[in-house]
């Protein structure tokens, strides 16, 4: 009989690509992870992992077992959800990992809504960049992730996740007030191909959105400055250090005296925001109201 706890370890190793990283995510020692994997190989009668450079990769047998692991673990999440519903009395804590503007746009209002409609549910918020919340969810550090689509990230068909689209928002161009194009009603990205750019660090989903939008406009942006803080980005633009693309919601309430915000002419750079849970957990009586509240608050956002 295969121990489902060892399936969680196999999935963590597949996600993190090294025993050490998987052990850290699971709050275990590397030796404990190695022992559990060895036991799993004995249970199945197959070699499941092989070394690849400094990491490990799954063998063909390991990939087969991983596919079943996704289904087994999702079914266990469903079992926990049904038992919790049977017990009744939706009261407890739900941890949500979310990026800053997502917290401001939908999560904070959702907390207020839940306080009125489901006072027994307490939300614990973990601030995480849009590409960090999903690993936290899969590692069990969060129950819900508020995340954005990004290049190389898990897709909507990922067997580990249940994904709920929330909203999409455009990026606006931010130019110094003295820029030759600053007084136009809109700006085409191609007209900024020779400019210095202020962007996020590689790996940040907003960096990917900017890079892809510029590539579609026919050029590679010349990133000179980088910051994951949008206030710092707009301050650098205002100082004449370059131009930038910034999500529209991140610009609300900012002091933009030295910068101009222009809609992008043509197809706009856009980020798509969604909520995710581990597959099978979406019907849990504590998690389902949180997802419903996030959807309700997303519906109240102004049209972009």
URSULPE-V507753 format. One record per pair of residues at least 4 apart in sequence whose C-alpha atoms are under 7 Angstrom apart, sorted by sequence separation. I is the first residue (numbers start at 1). GAP is how many residues later the second one is. D is the distance in Angstrom with one decimal. If there is no record, write none. Layout:
i->I gap->GAP d->D
i->I gap->GAP d->D
This chain:
i->3 gap->4 d->6.9
i->4 gap->4 d->6.6
i->5 gap->4 d->6.7
i->6 gap->4 d->6.2
i->7 gap->4 d->6.2
i->8 gap->4 d->6.2
i->9 gap->4 d->6.2
i->10 gap->4 d->6.2
i->11 gap->4 d->6.1
i->12 gap->4 d->6.1
i->13 gap->4 d->5.4
i->18 gap->4 d->6.2
i->19 gap->4 d->6.0
i->20 gap->4 d->6.3
i->21 gap->4 d->6.3
i->22 gap->4 d->6.2
i->23 gap->4 d->5.9
i->24 gap->4 d->6.2
i->28 gap->4 d->6.3
i->29 gap->4 d->6.5
i->30 gap->4 d->6.2
i->31 gap->4 d->6.1
i->32 gap->4 d->6.2
i->33 gap->4 d->6.2
i->34 gap->4 d->6.1
i->35 gap->4 d->6.2
i->36 gap->4 d->6.2
i->37 gap->4 d->6.2
i->38 gap->4 d->6.3
i->39 gap->4 d->6.2
i->40 gap->4 d->6.2
i->41 gap->4 d->5.6
i->51 gap->4 d->6.0
i->52 gap->4 d->4.9
i->58 gap->4 d->4.9
i->59 gap->4 d->6.2
i->60 gap->4 d->6.4
i->61 gap->4 d->6.2
i->62 gap->4 d->6.0
i->63 gap->4 d->6.4
i->64 gap->4 d->6.8
i->65 gap->4 d->6.0
i->66 gap->4 d->6.4
i->67 gap->4 d->6.9
i->68 gap->4 d->6.1
i->69 gap->4 d->5.9
i->70 gap->4 d->6.0
i->71 gap->4 d->6.1
i->72 gap->4 d->6.3
i->73 gap->4 d->6.3
i->74 gap->4 d->6.3
i->75 gap->4 d->6.2
i->76 gap->4 d->6.2
i->77 gap->4 d->6.2
i->78 gap->4 d->6.2
i->79 gap->4 d->6.1
i->80 gap->4 d->6.0
i->81 gap->4 d->6.2
i->82 gap->4 d->6.1
i->83 gap->4 d->6.2
i->84 gap->4 d->6.4
i->98 gap->4 d->6.3
i->99 gap->4 d->6.2
i->100 gap->4 d->6.5
i->101 gap->4 d->5.9
i->102 gap->4 d->5.9
i->103 gap->4 d->4.5
i->104 gap->4 d->5.7
i->106 gap->4 d->6.0
i->107 gap->4 d->6.2
i->108 gap->4 d->6.6
i->109 gap->4 d->6.3
i->110 gap->4 d->6.1
i->111 gap->4 d->6.1
i->112 gap->4 d->6.6
i->113 gap->4 d->6.2
i->114 gap->4 d->4.9
i->115 gap->4 d->4.7
i->128 gap->4 d->5.6
i->129 gap->4 d->6.6
i->132 gap->4 d->6.5
i->133 gap->4 d->6.2
i->134 gap->4 d->6.2
i->135 gap->4 d->6.0
i->136 gap->4 d->6.3
i->137 gap->4 d->5.7
i->149 gap->4 d->6.7
i->154 gap->4 d->6.0
i->175 gap->4 d->6.4
i->178 gap->4 d->6.8
i->189 gap->4 d->6.9
i->200 gap->4 d->6.3
i->203 gap->4 d->6.9
i->204 gap->4 d->6.8
i->205 gap->4 d->6.3
i->206 gap->4 d->6.2
i->207 gap->4 d->6.1
i->208 gap->4 d->6.0
i->209 gap->4 d->6.1
i->210 gap->4 d->6.2
i->211 gap->4 d->6.1
i->212 gap->4 d->6.2
i->213 gap->4 d->6.3
i->214 gap->4 d->6.4
i->215 gap->4 d->5.1
i->229 gap->4 d->6.4
i->230 gap->4 d->6.2
i->231 gap->4 d->6.1
i->232 gap->4 d->6.2
i->233 gap->4 d->6.3
i->234 gap->4 d->6.0
i->235 gap->4 d->6.2
i->236 gap->4 d->6.6
i->237 gap->4 d->5.3
i->246 gap->4 d->6.9
i->247 gap->4 d->7.0
i->256 gap->4 d->6.9
i->264 gap->4 d->5.7
i->277 gap->4 d->6.2
i->283 gap->4 d->6.8
i->284 gap->4 d->5.7
i->285 gap->4 d->7.0
i->287 gap->4 d->6.4
i->288 gap->4 d->6.2
i->289 gap->4 d->6.1
i->290 gap->4 d->6.3
i->291 gap->4 d->6.3
i->292 gap->4 d->6.2
i->293 gap->4 d->6.2
i->294 gap->4 d->6.1
i->295 gap->4 d->6.2
i->296 gap->4 d->6.7
i->297 gap->4 d->6.8
i->13 gap->5 d->5.9
i->16 gap->5 d->5.9
i->23 gap->5 d->4.8
i->28 gap->5 d->6.8
i->41 gap->5 d->5.4
i->51 gap->5 d->4.3
i->52 gap->5 d->6.1
i->58 gap->5 d->5.9
i->98 gap->5 d->6.1
i->102 gap->5 d->6.4
i->103 gap->5 d->5.6
i->114 gap->5 d->6.3
i->128 gap->5 d->5.6
i->136 gap->5 d->5.0
i->137 gap->5 d->4.6
i->177 gap->5 d->5.8
i->202 gap->5 d->5.9
i->214 gap->5 d->5.7
i->215 gap->5 d->5.7
i->227 gap->5 d->6.6
i->236 gap->5 d->5.4
i->237 gap->5 d->5.2
i->277 gap->5 d->6.1
i->282 gap->5 d->6.2
i->283 gap->5 d->5.3
i->13 gap->6 d->5.9
i->16 gap->6 d->5.6
i->23 gap->6 d->5.5
i->41 gap->6 d->5.8
i->50 gap->6 d->5.5
i->51 gap->6 d->6.3
i->136 gap->6 d->5.8
i->137 gap->6 d->6.0
i->176 gap->6 d->7.0
i->200 gap->6 d->6.6
i->201 gap->6 d->6.4
i->214 gap->6 d->6.1
i->227 gap->6 d->6.2
i->237 gap->6 d->5.6
i->282 gap->6 d->5.7
i->23 gap->7 d->5.3
i->41 gap->7 d->6.3
i->49 gap->7 d->6.4
i->50 gap->7 d->5.5
i->137 gap->7 d->6.4
i->156 gap->7 d->6.1
i->175 gap->7 d->6.1
i->200 gap->7 d->5.0
i->214 gap->7 d->6.4
i->49 gap->8 d->5.6
i->50 gap->8 d->6.3
i->137 gap->8 d->6.1
i->199 gap->8 d->6.2
i->13 gap->9 d->5.1
i->49 gap->9 d->4.5
i->50 gap->9 d->6.4
i->12 gap->10 d->5.2
i->20 gap->10 d->5.3
i->23 gap->10 d->6.1
i->48 gap->10 d->5.7
i->49 gap->10 d->5.4
i->211 gap->10 d->6.8
i->19 gap->11 d->6.0
i->48 gap->11 d->5.3
i->134 gap->11 d->5.9
i->111 gap->12 d->6.9
i->133 gap->12 d->5.3
i->48 gap->13 d->5.8
i->49 gap->13 d->6.5
i->133 gap->13 d->6.8
i->19 gap->14 d->6.8
i->48 gap->14 d->4.2
i->133 gap->14 d->6.3
i->46 gap->15 d->6.6
i->131 gap->16 d->6.8
i->130 gap->17 d->4.7
i->130 gap->18 d->5.3
i->230 gap->20 d->6.8
i->238 gap->20 d->4.5
i->238 gap->21 d->4.7
i->237 gap->22 d->6.6
i->9 gap->24 d->6.9
i->197 gap->24 d->6.5
i->199 gap->24 d->6.3
i->189 gap->25 d->6.5
i->197 gap->25 d->5.6
i->198 gap->25 d->5.8
i->201 gap->25 d->5.7
i->193 gap->26 d->6.1
i->196 gap->26 d->5.5
i->197 gap->26 d->4.6
i->198 gap->26 d->6.2
i->199 gap->26 d->6.4
i->200 gap->26 d->5.0
i->201 gap->26 d->6.2
i->10 gap->27 d->6.9
i->96 gap->27 d->7.0
i->100 gap->27 d->6.5
i->190 gap->27 d->5.4
i->196 gap->27 d->6.2
i->197 gap->27 d->5.8
i->198 gap->27 d->4.8
i->199 gap->27 d->4.8
i->200 gap->27 d->4.9
i->201 gap->27 d->6.3
i->92 gap->28 d->6.3
i->93 gap->28 d->5.8
i->94 gap->28 d->6.2
i->95 gap->28 d->5.8
i->96 gap->28 d->6.1
i->97 gap->28 d->6.0
i->98 gap->28 d->6.3
i->99 gap->28 d->5.7
i->189 gap->28 d->6.2
i->190 gap->28 d->6.8
i->193 gap->28 d->6.5
i->196 gap->28 d->6.0
i->197 gap->28 d->6.7
i->198 gap->28 d->5.6
i->199 gap->28 d->6.3
i->200 gap->28 d->4.8
i->91 gap->29 d->4.2
i->92 gap->29 d->5.2
i->93 gap->29 d->4.6
i->94 gap->29 d->5.0
i->95 gap->29 d->4.6
i->96 gap->29 d->5.0
i->97 gap->29 d->4.6
i->98 gap->29 d->5.4
i->99 gap->29 d->4.9
i->6 gap->30 d->6.1
i->90 gap->30 d->6.3
i->91 gap->30 d->5.0
i->92 gap->30 d->6.1
i->93 gap->30 d->5.7
i->94 gap->30 d->6.1
i->95 gap->30 d->5.9
i->96 gap->30 d->6.0
i->97 gap->30 d->5.9
i->98 gap->30 d->5.2
i->99 gap->30 d->4.8
i->6 gap->31 d->6.8
i->90 gap->31 d->6.8
i->93 gap->31 d->6.9
i->97 gap->31 d->5.9
i->98 gap->31 d->6.9
i->99 gap->31 d->5.5
i->98 gap->32 d->6.9
i->6 gap->34 d->6.4
i->98 gap->35 d->6.2
i->198 gap->35 d->6.3
i->210 gap->35 d->6.4
i->97 gap->36 d->5.2
i->18 gap->37 d->4.7
i->17 gap->38 d->5.6
i->18 gap->38 d->5.7
i->17 gap->39 d->5.6
i->17 gap->40 d->6.5
i->2 gap->41 d->6.1
i->1 gap->42 d->6.8
i->14 gap->43 d->6.9
i->14 gap->44 d->6.9
i->102 gap->44 d->7.0
i->198 gap->44 d->5.8
i->97 gap->45 d->6.0
i->197 gap->45 d->4.8
i->198 gap->45 d->5.9
i->199 gap->45 d->6.3
i->96 gap->46 d->5.6
i->196 gap->46 d->4.7
i->197 gap->46 d->4.9
i->198 gap->46 d->5.2
i->95 gap->47 d->4.9
i->96 gap->47 d->6.0
i->97 gap->47 d->6.4
i->98 gap->47 d->6.0
i->99 gap->47 d->6.9
i->195 gap->47 d->6.5
i->196 gap->47 d->6.4
i->197 gap->47 d->5.7
i->95 gap->48 d->5.2
i->96 gap->48 d->4.7
i->97 gap->48 d->4.9
i->98 gap->48 d->4.6
i->99 gap->48 d->7.0
i->195 gap->48 d->6.8
i->94 gap->49 d->6.1
i->95 gap->49 d->6.5
i->96 gap->49 d->5.6
i->97 gap->49 d->6.1
i->98 gap->49 d->6.4
i->11 gap->55 d->6.5
i->150 gap->55 d->5.0
i->213 gap->56 d->5.5
i->151 gap->57 d->6.5
i->150 gap->58 d->6.6
i->210 gap->59 d->6.9
i->209 gap->60 d->6.3
i->176 gap->61 d->5.5
i->209 gap->61 d->6.9
i->7 gap->62 d->5.7
i->175 gap->62 d->6.2
i->176 gap->62 d->5.0
i->209 gap->62 d->7.0
i->176 gap->64 d->5.5
i->175 gap->68 d->5.0
i->174 gap->69 d->5.8
i->175 gap->69 d->6.9
i->174 gap->70 d->5.2
i->173 gap->71 d->5.8
i->174 gap->71 d->6.1
i->173 gap->72 d->4.6
i->131 gap->73 d->6.5
i->172 gap->73 d->5.5
i->173 gap->73 d->6.6
i->131 gap->74 d->6.3
i->171 gap->74 d->5.7
i->172 gap->74 d->5.5
i->130 gap->75 d->6.3
i->171 gap->75 d->5.0
i->172 gap->75 d->6.3
i->187 gap->75 d->6.4
i->189 gap->75 d->6.9
i->171 gap->76 d->4.2
i->172 gap->76 d->6.0
i->186 gap->76 d->5.2
i->187 gap->76 d->6.6
i->188 gap->76 d->5.8
i->170 gap->77 d->6.0
i->171 gap->77 d->5.5
i->185 gap->77 d->6.5
i->186 gap->77 d->5.1
i->187 gap->77 d->5.2
i->188 gap->77 d->4.9
i->169 gap->78 d->6.8
i->170 gap->78 d->6.1
i->182 gap->78 d->6.0
i->186 gap->78 d->5.7
i->187 gap->78 d->5.4
i->188 gap->78 d->7.0
i->169 gap->79 d->6.8
i->186 gap->79 d->5.6
i->177 gap->81 d->5.6
i->176 gap->82 d->6.2
i->177 gap->82 d->4.9
i->176 gap->83 d->4.5
i->177 gap->83 d->5.6
i->175 gap->84 d->5.5
i->176 gap->84 d->6.1
i->174 gap->85 d->6.5
i->175 gap->85 d->5.2
i->174 gap->86 d->5.6
i->175 gap->86 d->6.5
i->174 gap->87 d->4.6
i->173 gap->88 d->5.8
i->174 gap->88 d->6.4
i->70 gap->89 d->6.1
i->172 gap->89 d->6.4
i->173 gap->89 d->5.2
i->70 gap->90 d->5.7
i->172 gap->90 d->5.8
i->173 gap->90 d->6.2
i->172 gap->91 d->5.0
i->173 gap->91 d->6.2
i->172 gap->92 d->6.0
i->171 gap->97 d->6.8
i->170 gap->98 d->6.1
i->171 gap->98 d->5.4
i->170 gap->99 d->5.7
i->171 gap->99 d->5.8
i->170 gap->100 d->4.3
i->169 gap->101 d->5.5
i->170 gap->101 d->6.5
i->168 gap->102 d->6.6
i->169 gap->102 d->5.7
i->168 gap->103 d->5.6
i->169 gap->103 d->6.7
i->168 gap->104 d->4.3
i->167 gap->105 d->6.1
i->168 gap->105 d->5.9
i->167 gap->106 d->5.4
i->166 gap->107 d->5.6
i->167 gap->107 d->7.0
i->165 gap->108 d->6.4
i->166 gap->108 d->4.9
i->165 gap->109 d->4.2
i->166 gap->109 d->6.8
i->164 gap->110 d->5.5
i->165 gap->110 d->6.4
i->163 gap->111 d->6.7
i->164 gap->111 d->5.1
i->163 gap->112 d->5.9
i->164 gap->112 d->6.1
i->26 gap->113 d->6.7
i->163 gap->113 d->4.5
i->25 gap->114 d->5.9
i->162 gap->114 d->5.5
i->163 gap->114 d->6.8
i->161 gap->115 d->6.4
i->162 gap->115 d->5.3
i->161 gap->116 d->5.8
i->162 gap->116 d->6.0
i->161 gap->117 d->4.7
i->162 gap->117 d->4.7
i->160 gap->118 d->6.0
i->161 gap->118 d->4.5
i->160 gap->119 d->5.5
i->162 gap->120 d->6.9
i->149 gap->122 d->6.8
i->148 gap->123 d->6.5
i->149 gap->123 d->5.7
i->148 gap->124 d->5.5
i->149 gap->124 d->6.7
i->148 gap->125 d->4.4
i->147 gap->126 d->5.7
i->148 gap->126 d->6.1
i->147 gap->127 d->5.6
i->146 gap->128 d->5.9
i->147 gap->128 d->6.2
i->146 gap->129 d->4.6
i->166 gap->129 d->6.0
i->145 gap->130 d->5.6
i->146 gap->130 d->6.6
i->144 gap->131 d->6.8
i->145 gap->131 d->5.1
i->167 gap->131 d->6.2
i->144 gap->132 d->5.7
i->145 gap->132 d->6.5
i->166 gap->132 d->5.8
i->144 gap->133 d->5.0
i->143 gap->134 d->6.2
i->169 gap->135 d->6.3
i->137 gap->140 d->7.0
i->138 gap->140 d->6.7
i->101 gap->148 d->6.9
i->101 gap->149 d->6.1
i->121 gap->165 d->6.6
i->114 gap->179 d->6.9
i->113 gap->180 d->6.8
i->110 gap->183 d->5.2
i->110 gap->184 d->5.6
i->107 gap->187 d->6.4
i->110 gap->187 d->6.2
i->106 gap->188 d->6.0
i->109 gap->188 d->6.7
i->106 gap->191 d->5.4
i->94 gap->192 d->6.9
i->106 gap->192 d->5.9
i->94 gap->193 d->6.9
i->92 gap->194 d->6.9
i->90 gap->195 d->5.9
i->91 gap->195 d->6.9
i->90 gap->196 d->5.8
i->85 gap->199 d->7.0
i->81 gap->200 d->6.2
i->84 gap->200 d->6.9
i->85 gap->200 d->5.6
i->84 gap->201 d->6.6
i->78 gap->202 d->4.5
i->81 gap->202 d->6.1
i->82 gap->202 d->6.9
i->77 gap->203 d->4.8
i->78 gap->203 d->5.8
i->81 gap->203 d->4.0
i->77 gap->204 d->5.1
i->81 gap->204 d->6.6
i->74 gap->205 d->5.0
i->75 gap->205 d->6.1
i->74 gap->206 d->4.6
